[in-house]
């Protein structure tokens, strides 16, 4: 599978938290050639099963994205909205958006707004309507929208909306493709509602009851201009083996195992410590009596903005490391 094509396929789907059906269907189609069976649970998690007689191993990559939800349409036809996940007002001015029904618009800031005090409540979506009646013929209360920005490759890097976390879904799909055989009982889970509280991972982990788990997600890069060094990874330095974030302290044995596998197979790796943010690992490691949990992260610049950047070499390293862990000898 081609990384760029996967991202373009997934980004074409409407997938804000709580409305992941389109992307779930796309992932099932992409994963089908490499699965023994695929199921979708009550919340909407896609569970791709590769059967084995060894211990249960769960991989998790969330397929939902941040977005907005319509809360009000005023008399001039402008649309007010609430946040689904972590939207930051200064990042959003003049960003094009699309609704599930095909309506397009642009996020706007009133001229009277103070840029230094800008809040989400100051923003609105202009869908080109002349008045309230026309606007309501195009959108209704509760409709959701996502970024509608472009994807492109720049050198060895790729820029696109929703690298968080479509790029990690791509990593798991690539790992499935690369995996030859494994004694382990493998569950590749594409989770829902991570951006609003790790909800899908919680129910999936409870149902699967894995012995081991790996959360695959993006992580903040420490090489952005003016970095305050709240993170440790850099683009192009390899797969980032998570040590900790705000949601989890990864089990030391998992950190050691991932680093050892990388060394054995010549996979470039680096450490991942971030002072803010979390992943599905935060919910998984606390499931039932506890789960040996680690993380494989893709360094990413400009997270939660309309244009995020990753290094394609890091993506490939993450896929190889995921496949290596899936095929590793693990104690039952």
Secondary structure by P-SEA (a helix, b strand, c coil): ccaaaaaaaaaacccccccaaaaaaaaaaaaccccccccccccbbbbbbbcccccbbbbbbbccccbbbbccccccbbbbbbbcccccccccccbbbbcccbbbbbbbbccccccccccccccccccccccaaaaaaccccccccccbbbbbbccccccccccccaaaaaaaaaaaaacccccccccccccccccccaaaaaaaaaaacccbbbbbbbbbbccccccccccccccccccccccccccccccaaaaaaaaaaaaaabbbbbbbbbcccccaaaaaaaccccccccccccccccccccbbbbbaaaaaaaaaaaaaaaaccccc
